[in-house]
Amino acid sequence: MSAPSGSSDLLGRFAVSPARRRRDSLARGSILAATLIALVPLVLIIYYLLLKGLGSWSSSFFTTDPTGNTFFKSSSIGGIKSAILGTVEIVALASVIAVPIGIGVAVWLVEYGRDSWFAHTVRFFVDVLTGVPSIVFGLFIYIVLIVGTGSTYAGYKGAFALTLLMLPVVIRSAEVVLLLVPGALRESALALGAPRWRVIFSIVLPTALPGMVTGVLLAIARAAGETAPLLFTAGATLKTSFGLGSFMNSLPVQIYSDVTSPTASVEHRAWGAALTLVVMILILNLIARVVARRSRLA
């Protein structure tokens, strides 16, 4: 049974022409090619890290401190225990300071400041801080807390430098996510008589939590891989230190020190430390994703 002539005319009018199909295929192919090109550096980095880093991993690699024997091939060079613990302590303290302050500033900008002149000023300086090189934060803490006070390097001073590095990332990412929360949710809660602070803590923040977790992870990942601020603030040491008031080793500083050594085994330790740092960020990312998903389903 043939279709009515009117239906055939309608289908012919809205049929996709061969030229449009070719343009669509070209656009899809270009997007796919751009995606593959962007993935090439990531794949190569992971490949080289696995190729050169896995060979350095062993039980002693994670449970012993560096020995400082970087010029004698027959001597044990030790592992990266002090660097791992130092990185965890410094980044944890920086996160405890930067995340609440950054989210608090973002909440004020979105819920209270909005289009005020002071809010625009804060956004301007946050954008400026986002583009400041990390070494500048390290020099600032070095001048203020080390030269200015006549004291020495300490782990908490390195954490303060990383805090300054993390703050603009946390603020801007959290602000963008909070702006995506539908205004109808706020208005509905306010219409029911809920105070604004309760609306923020019970409606806005839980809704924006998954996106804010992503921004916080980006800030932590950037801070965990920075070397320059820690060189000027936390220094370096071979022994494991649990006190943030003394010299403290870290993975970025350990990697920087190892790659300058002429000994091949020490250079291999640098690859192992770099792979360890990437795996730590990956594990943190997975844990945060699971927590955010459970909180969203709760």
Order of alpha helices (4+ residues) and beta strands (2+ residues): alpha-alpha-alpha-alpha-alpha-alpha-alpha-alpha-alpha-alpha-alpha-alpha-alpha
